[in-house]
């Protein structure tokens, strides 16, 4: 008797019986194994890799037995970024960043894979025998126990092939993840609510012939179920023109238009039905003979016969497996007007794949029901078409959106498509995984490409996570950030060394907070005095080095004994003149002036002693021990050409960092050198950089060089190999200015063709609604992607290197008696208000 009830409960129609040993068992005795699947990231896959992924799918599916259904289900849900404003230790700029991105919409992508074992009869059933149409569903008993074991073994083999490919990660779901718990919804909950978090019991389901609704969500279905709707040719991937150039290719999978490129809530279902291929071909033989016998009555019969023969010839000649396939896009919205736009968007996406968009209004309920996790065997056979495994796999999506790094340490960048913040670890996790062997970085970008913005953004986050940062700058790029740190720490951190006539640069190499002078410290002071005495080019005798080292050692012993002695260059000079010179003369074994000319030494050092031309340089009264300061900037632009000052400053810079490197155990430290060629021009600096790049990784540190031209690095033969070969993390910004000579850059940096294509896609397709620039980050030559550097208005004002904006900030700071944080906050709000008024006037 026909069921005439207008309403049914989910329990009455529910086709699933149980979950046993992680498998979904249907009431018709079908068995389904469910997986969560991870795909490679968008815009990181080459054409060859797409082919390899296609081949992996093919090999995996070939191991599955007949009457198996492979159902891949891609979920694309519009979500909003939840900010981390509730964190207690969040900084002013960190809070501004989180506010800027709060509620930022993005398309979240999840991939599920269901492999179902059914039988021949169930595979061929039509929609009129769907569980939706049956009044009662009587559970059947599994009789073929050996077939079940063989299926599970084949699924294990399938999983191993996929996971060993390096492209995919399959994780099998357990019972709680499928059915859900009282605390957390499972796969079934999610499907019956079309939501990430809601439980199915909270949603009413209306499965009507005219409309399907899940709660308030109205469904819209487009199907690819007929060969007439398919393109003449399919491929694994295609060229994405918007991010490609005449010198590079950006590739996407064939199905990408209905994947991440379709920005609405939708599910993309992909089915492959593995029938008995030999039986299928026999059936086609019979049909071809029938068509031939009827061809005299209709030309269509003759054409169909030729198509069938071509299909069979291809199958036999190439050894292909005959299967059936089906693909559909299930989209939804709670607004009927918006649903019209979604319908058009889905149709356009299918048209981009050269498919004929078919809006299916009749089978929506049946196909929605069949796409339930574990219910693929309930799929109506008339909605599938015959093809081969290889072309069917071209309709599988092959990429996902960017993923967060699974690491507590890292920096926040943004997804280049949606602008969603991403947590990215480019220091620790790559080393842990063996992708890199060091944390060093090489940053290359022409003027105006956003270099300073990126480095400010990165360094600010490193500093806030406890890193000791030392910067060598040549353009006041970090003045704003340093001033903000000074303001927040009440002057206890954020040390900014620069040279002006009114306030010349000043140090005290003999001062330490704890009066600890290890061998490294003594040797660095000795190197400093020798540089002042001999310069950078003259040969230094061993006797001269030994005697000066002894003098420094004895002076340090005096510092420990005499608490009234003020450690500085002036008192050291007086010790040399009044104590050590006398001690030399009183020795039994005389030291000749040829071996150690102390008078010449004192004469040469006179300009740095009290009353001399450079007496300010090594006699700072501030008594700052740089070991304990976490943010230090050396601005050397004004002295880079001064032959007297620059060598001294160079040694003090490197000594400061090496002291941190060796004494701060278990603490992260970083040295960043901007516009390297100006600093590397010094032989001493080049030697130190070479030493740093080779040893800093052993002390939980990283060295970073930032430059506009690769030539700046390779001009120094000492540093050329050290920096590039020992920088496993390479960061490049917009290289369009160097397009004609990018081949040279590619060869010098050892970039692959894949990395070249990614780099040349930078800033090619920027969203005009967002203010950002893109940056390419490559790790160890094996992992790379392009990210967006997008910051809040507050960060923009703190990082800016534009003279007009810097003056605007400084003027506001002066008005507020030096309170730079309040100045930035007020200016940012003023600028946002201007933008709001402009937007409202346009609308």
Residue pairs with C-beta under 8 A, 6 or more apart in sequence:
1 135
3 135
10 192
10 200
10 205
12 136
13 131
13 132
13 137
14 137
15 26
15 27
15 28
15 131
15 137
15 369
15 372
15 375
15 378
16 24
16 25
16 26
16 27
16 188
16 372
16 374
16 375
17 25
17 26
17 27
17 139
18 25
19 25
19 175
19 178
19 179
22 33
22 34
22 172
22 173
22 174
22 175
23 31
23 32
23 33
23 152
24 31
24 32
24 33
24 34
24 114
24 178
24 373
24 374
25 31
25 32
25 142
26 32
26 374
26 375
26 377
26 378
27 131
27 137
27 138
27 139
27 140
28 118
28 122
28 131
28 137
28 140
28 377
28 378
29 139
29 140
29 141
29 142
29 143
30 116
30 117
30 118
30 122
30 374
30 376
30 377
31 116
31 117
31 142
31 148
31 151
31 152
32 114
32 115
32 116
32 117
32 373
32 374
32 375
32 376
33 114
33 115
33 152
33 155
33 172
34 112
34 113
34 114
34 172
34 173
34 178
34 187
34 373
34 374
35 112
35 113
35 114
35 115
35 159
35 170
35 171
35 172
35 173
36 110
36 111
36 112
36 113
36 170
36 171
36 173
36 177
37 72
37 111
37 112
37 113
37 168
37 169
37 170
37 171
38 111
38 168
38 169
38 171
38 400
38 403
39 111
39 167
39 168
39 397
39 398
39 399
39 400
40 49
40 53
40 167
40 398
40 399
40 400
41 399
41 400
41 401
41 402
41 403
41 785
42 252
42 260
42 399
42 400
42 401
42 402
42 417
43 240
43 243
43 250
43 252
43 399
43 416
43 758
43 761
43 785
43 786
44 399
44 754
44 758
44 784
44 785
45 53
45 237
45 251
45 253
45 398
45 399
46 251
46 753
46 754
46 757
47 236
47 237
47 249
47 251
49 167
49 754
50 236
50 237
50 251
50 253
50 398
51 236
51 237
52 165
52 167
53 165
53 167
53 168
53 236
53 398
54 236
54 390
54 393
54 394
54 398
56 161
56 162
56 165
56 167
56 168
57 162
57 393
57 396
58 389
58 390
58 393
59 161
60 158
60 161
60 162
61 70
61 158
61 272
61 274
61 389
61 393
62 321
62 389
63 154
63 157
63 158
63 161
64 70
64 115
64 151
64 154
64 155
64 158
64 274
65 117
65 147
65 150
65 151
65 154
65 274
66 274
66 275
66 276
66 277
67 117
67 118
67 119
67 120
67 122
67 123
67 274
67 275
67 276
68 115
68 116
68 117
68 118
68 151
68 154
68 274
69 114
69 115
69 116
69 118
69 123
69 271
69 272
69 273
69 274
69 376
69 377
69 379
70 113
70 114
70 115
70 271
70 272
70 274
71 113
71 114
71 115
71 116
71 269
71 270
71 271
71 371
71 376
72 111
72 112
72 113
72 114
72 269
72 270
72 271
72 396
72 397
73 111
73 112
73 113
73 114
73 267
73 268
73 269
73 270
73 371
73 373
74 109
74 110
74 111
74 259
74 267
74 268
74 269
74 270
74 397
75 108
75 109
75 110
75 111
75 112
75 190
75 267
76 107
76 108
76 109
76 259
76 260
76 262
76 264
76 265
76 266
76 267
76 268
77 107
77 108
77 110
77 195
77 196
77 265
78 105
78 106
78 107
78 108
78 263
78 264
78 265
79 105
79 106
79 107
79 108
79 196
80 103
80 104
80 105
80 106
81 101
81 102
81 103
81 104
81 105
81 106
81 420
81 421
82 102
83 98
83 99
83 101
83 102
83 103
84 90
84 98
85 95
85 98
85 99
85 102
87 94
90 98
91 464
91 488
92 484
92 488
92 794
92 821
92 825
93 460
93 484
93 792
93 794
93 795
93 798
94 461
94 464
96 792
96 793
96 794
96 795
96 828
97 412
97 421
97 791
97 792
97 795
99 792
100 790
100 791
100 792
100 793
101 414
101 419
101 420
101 421
104 418
104 419
104 420
104 421
105 418
106 401
106 415
106 418
106 419
106 420
107 260
107 263
107 401
107 418
108 196
108 401
109 259
109 260
109 400
109 401
111 397
111 400
112 187
112 373
113 170
114 373
114 374
114 376
115 155
115 158
116 374
116 376
116 377
117 147
117 148
117 151
118 376
118 377
120 275
120 276
122 377
123 273
123 275
123 377
123 381
124 381
125 380
125 381
126 380
126 381
126 382
127 133
127 363
127 366
127 380
127 382
127 383
130 366
130 369
130 370
130 378
130 380
131 137
131 369
131 375
131 378
132 207
132 365
132 366
132 369
142 148
159 170
159 172
162 168
162 170
163 169
163 170
173 187
176 184
176 186
177 186
177 187
178 186
178 187
178 188
178 373
178 374
179 186
179 187
179 188
180 186
180 187
180 188
180 189
180 199
185 193
185 197
185 198
185 199
185 200
187 373
188 200
188 372
188 373
189 198
189 199
189 200
190 196
190 198
191 200
191 371
191 372
191 373
192 200
192 203
192 205
192 214
193 199
193 200
193 202
193 203
193 214
193 215
194 203
194 214
194 215
194 217
194 265
194 267
194 332
195 203
202 215
203 214
203 215
204 213
204 215
205 213
205 214
206 212
206 213
206 214
207 365
207 368
207 369
208 365
209 362
209 365
210 361
211 218
211 219
211 364
212 218
212 219
212 221
212 364
212 365
212 368
213 219
214 332
215 334
216 334
217 265
217 332
217 333
217 334
218 332
218 333
218 334
218 336
218 339
219 330
219 331
219 332
219 364
219 368
220 330
220 331
220 332
220 333
220 339
220 342
220 343
220 346
220 359
221 328
221 329
221 330
221 331
221 359
221 360
221 361
221 363
221 364
221 367
221 368
222 328
222 329
222 331
222 343
222 346
222 347
222 350
222 357
222 358
222 359
222 360
223 229
223 326
223 327
223 328
223 358
223 360
223 363
223 367
223 383
224 230
224 326
224 327
224 328
224 350
224 355
224 358
224 395
225 326
225 327
225 328
225 358
225 360
225 383
225 384
225 385
226 358
226 385
227 385
227 386
227 387
228 356
229 355
229 356
229 358
230 355
230 356
230 385
231 353
231 354
231 355
232 354
234 254
234 391
234 394
234 395
235 254
235 394
236 253
236 254
236 393
236 394
236 398
237 251
237 252
237 253
237 254
237 398
238 251
238 252
238 254
239 249
239 250
239 251
240 250
240 251
240 252
240 256
242 250
242 764
242 765
243 250
243 761
243 764
243 765
244 250
244 757
244 761
244 764
245 739
245 760
245 761
245 764
247 739
247 742
247 760
248 756
248 757
248 759
248 760
248 761
249 757
250 757
250 758
250 761
251 757
252 261
252 399
253 259
253 396
253 397
253 398
253 399
254 353
254 394
254 395
255 268
255 270
255 353
255 394
255 395
255 396
255 397
255 398
256 397
256 398
256 399
257 349
257 350
257 352
257 353
258 266
258 268
258 329
258 346
258 349
258 350
258 353
258 397
259 268
259 397
259 399
260 399
260 400
260 401
260 417
261 349
262 329
262 345
262 346
262 349
263 345
264 331
264 333
264 342
264 345
264 346
265 331
265 332
265 333
266 329
266 330
266 331
266 332
266 342
266 346
267 329
267 330
267 331
267 371
268 327
268 328
268 329
268 330
268 397
269 326
269 327
269 328
269 329
269 330
269 367
269 371
270 325
270 327
270 395
270 396
270 397
271 325
271 326
271 327
271 376
271 379
271 384
272 323
272 324
272 325
272 389
272 392
272 393
273 323
273 324
273 325
273 326
273 379
273 381
273 384
274 321
274 323
275 322
275 323
275 324
277 315
277 321
277 322
277 323
280 322
280 386
281 312
281 315
281 316
281 322
284 308
284 311
284 312
284 322
285 312
287 308
288 305
288 308
288 309
288 312
291 301
291 302
291 304
291 305
291 308
292 301
292 302
292 305
294 301
295 301
295 302
295 305
311 322
311 386
314 320
314 388
315 321
315 322
315 388
320 388
320 389
320 390
321 388
321 389
322 386
322 388
323 386
323 387
323 388
323 389
323 392
324 381
324 384
324 385
324 386
324 387
325 384
325 385
325 387
325 392
325 395
326 379
326 383
326 384
326 385
327 395
328 360
328 367
328 371
329 346
329 349
329 350
330 367
330 368
330 371
331 339
331 342
331 343
331 346
332 339
332 342
333 339
333 342
343 359
346 357
347 357
347 359
348 357
350 356
350 357
351 357
360 367
363 380
363 383
366 380
366 383
367 379
367 380
367 383
369 375
369 378
370 376
370 378
370 379
370 380
372 378
401 415
401 417
401 418
401 420
402 415
402 416
402 422
402 785
402 787
403 422
404 422
404 423
404 424
405 423
405 424
405 425
405 429
406 429
407 423
407 425
407 428
407 429
409 425
409 427
409 428
409 465
410 423
410 424
410 425
410 426
410 427
410 429
410 461
411 423
411 424
411 425
411 426
411 457
411 458
411 461
411 462
412 421
412 422
412 423
412 424
412 461
413 421
413 422
413 424
413 775
413 787
413 788
413 789
414 420
414 421
414 422
414 772
414 787
414 788
414 789
414 790
415 421
415 422
415 787
415 788
416 774
416 786
416 787
416 788
419 767
419 770
419 772
419 788
419 790
422 787
424 777
424 787
426 441
426 729
426 777
426 779
427 439
427 702
427 729
428 439
430 436
430 728
430 729
430 779
430 780
430 783
431 437
431 438
431 439
435 728
435 779
435 780
435 782
435 783
436 728
436 729
436 779
436 780
437 697
437 728
437 780
438 696
438 697
438 702
438 726
438 727
438 728
439 696
439 697
439 701
439 702
439 728
439 729
440 693
440 696
440 697
440 702
440 703
440 704
440 723
440 726
440 727
440 728
440 729
441 702
441 703
441 704
441 705
441 727
441 729
441 730
441 731
442 704
442 705
442 713
442 723
442 724
442 727
442 729
442 730
442 731
442 749
443 451
443 454
443 455
443 704
443 705
443 706
443 707
443 731
443 732
443 733
444 707
444 708
444 709
444 710
444 730
444 731
444 732
444 733
444 735
444 745
444 749
445 451
445 454
445 708
445 732
445 733
445 734
445 735
445 775
446 708
446 709
446 733
446 734
446 735
446 737
446 738
447 708
449 733
449 734
449 735
449 737
449 773
450 733
450 734
450 773
450 775
450 789
451 706
451 708
451 733
452 475
452 477
452 799
452 801
453 773
453 789
453 791
453 799
454 731
454 733
454 773
454 775
454 789
455 477
455 672
455 674
455 704
455 706
456 477
456 478
456 480
456 481
456 795
456 798
456 799
457 789
457 791
457 795
457 799
459 469
459 471
459 478
459 481
459 670
459 672
460 481
460 795
460 798
462 469
462 668
462 670
463 469
463 485
463 630
463 631
465 668
466 630
466 667
466 668
467 630
467 667
467 668
467 669
467 670
468 629
468 630
468 660
468 664
468 667
468 668
468 669
468 670
469 630
469 631
469 632
469 669
469 670
469 672
470 632
470 634
470 653
470 656
470 657
470 660
470 669
470 670
470 671
470 672
471 478
471 632
471 633
471 634
471 671
471 672
471 673
471 674
472 634
472 636
472 653
472 671
472 672
472 673
472 674
472 679
473 633
473 634
473 635
473 636
473 637
473 674
474 635
474 636
474 637
474 640
474 674
474 675
474 678
474 679
475 637
475 674
475 675
475 801
476 498
476 635
476 637
476 801
476 806
477 674
477 801
478 633
479 496
479 633
479 635
479 806
480 797
480 798
480 799
480 800
480 806
480 809
480 820
481 798
481 799
482 494
482 495
482 496
482 631
482 633
483 494
483 496
483 813
483 820
484 494
484 798
484 820
484 821
484 824
485 493
485 494
485 631
486 493
486 494
486 496
487 494
487 818
487 819
487 820
487 821
488 494
488 821
493 629
493 630
493 631
494 631
495 624
495 626
495 629
495 631
495 632
495 633
496 633
496 635
497 505
497 507
497 632
497 633
497 634
497 635
497 649
498 505
498 633
498 634
498 635
498 638
499 505
499 635
499 636
499 638
499 639
499 645
500 638
504 616
504 617
505 616
505 617
505 639
505 645
505 649
506 616
506 617
506 618
506 619
506 620
506 621
506 622
507 617
507 618
507 620
507 652
508 567
508 568
508 569
508 618
508 619
508 620
508 622
508 623
508 624
509 524
509 525
509 528
509 569
509 618
509 652
509 655
510 525
510 555
510 559
510 567
510 568
510 569
510 571
510 572
511 567
511 568
511 620
511 623
511 624
511 625
512 521
512 625
512 627
513 625
513 627
513 628
514 625
515 559
515 560
516 663
517 556
517 559
518 662
518 663
520 658
520 659
520 662
521 655
521 659
522 549
522 552
522 553
522 556
523 549
524 651
524 654
524 655
524 658
524 659
525 552
525 655
526 545
526 548
526 549
526 552
527 651
527 655
527 684
528 648
528 651
528 652
528 655
529 548
529 552
529 605
530 540
530 544
530 545
530 548
531 647
531 648
531 651
531 684
532 604
532 605
532 608
532 647
532 648
533 548
533 600
533 601
533 604
533 605
534 540
534 544
535 647
536 647
536 682
536 683
536 684
537 683
541 595
541 596
543 591
543 595
543 596
544 595
544 596
547 584
547 591
547 595
547 596
547 598
548 596
548 601
551 575
551 576
551 580
552 572
554 575
554 580
555 571
555 572
555 575
555 580
558 565
558 575
559 565
559 567
565 571
568 618
568 619
568 620
569 608
569 609
569 617
569 618
569 619
570 609
570 610
570 615
570 619
573 602
573 605
573 608
573 609
573 610
576 598
576 601
576 602
576 605
577 602
580 598
581 598
581 599
581 602
584 591
584 596
584 598
593 599
593 600
606 612
607 613
607 614
607 615
607 644
608 614
608 615
608 617
608 618
609 615
610 619
614 644
614 645
617 645
617 648
618 648
626 632
626 656
626 659
626 660
627 656
627 659
627 660
627 663
627 664
632 656
634 649
634 653
636 646
636 649
636 678
636 679
637 678
639 645
639 646
639 649
640 646
640 678
640 679
640 681
646 682
647 682
647 684
650 679
650 682
650 684
650 685
650 688
651 684
653 685
654 684
654 685
654 688
654 692
657 669
657 671
657 692
658 688
658 692
660 669
661 669
661 692
661 695
661 696
661 699
661 701
662 699
666 700
667 700
668 700
668 701
669 699
669 700
669 701
669 702
670 701
670 702
670 703
670 704
671 692
671 696
671 701
671 702
671 703
671 704
672 703
672 704
672 705
672 706
673 679
673 689
673 703
673 704
673 705
673 706
674 706
675 706
675 707
675 708
675 712
676 689
676 705
676 706
676 707
676 712
676 713
676 719
676 723
677 707
677 709
677 712
677 713
677 715
677 716
679 685
679 689
680 686
680 689
680 712
680 713
680 715
680 716
680 719
681 716
683 718
686 716
686 718
686 719
687 718
689 703
689 705
689 718
689 719
689 722
689 723
690 718
690 719
690 722
692 703
693 703
693 722
693 723
693 726
693 727
694 722
694 726
696 702
696 703
705 713
705 723
705 727
707 713
710 744
710 745
710 748
710 749
713 719
713 720
713 723
713 724
714 720
714 748
724 748
724 749
724 750
728 779
728 780
729 777
729 778
729 779
729 780
730 749
730 751
730 777
730 778
731 775
731 776
731 777
731 778
732 759
732 762
732 775
732 776
732 778
733 762
733 773
733 774
733 775
733 776
734 762
734 763
734 773
734 774
735 742
735 745
735 759
735 760
735 762
736 760
736 762
736 763
738 745
739 760
742 756
742 759
742 760
745 751
746 756
750 781
751 759
751 778
752 781
754 784
755 776
755 778
755 781
755 784
758 776
758 784
758 785
758 786
759 776
759 786
761 786
762 774
762 775
762 776
762 786
763 773
763 774
766 772
766 773
766 774
770 788
770 790
771 790
771 796
772 788
772 789
772 790
772 791
773 788
773 789
774 786
774 787
774 788
774 789
775 786
775 787
775 788
775 789
776 784
776 785
776 786
776 787
777 784
777 785
777 786
777 787
778 784
791 799
792 828
793 828
793 831
793 832
794 824
794 825
794 828
796 828
797 805
797 809
797 824
797 827
797 828
798 824
800 806
800 809
808 827
809 820
809 823
809 824
809 827
812 823
812 824
812 826
812 827
813 819
813 820
813 823
815 823
816 822
816 823
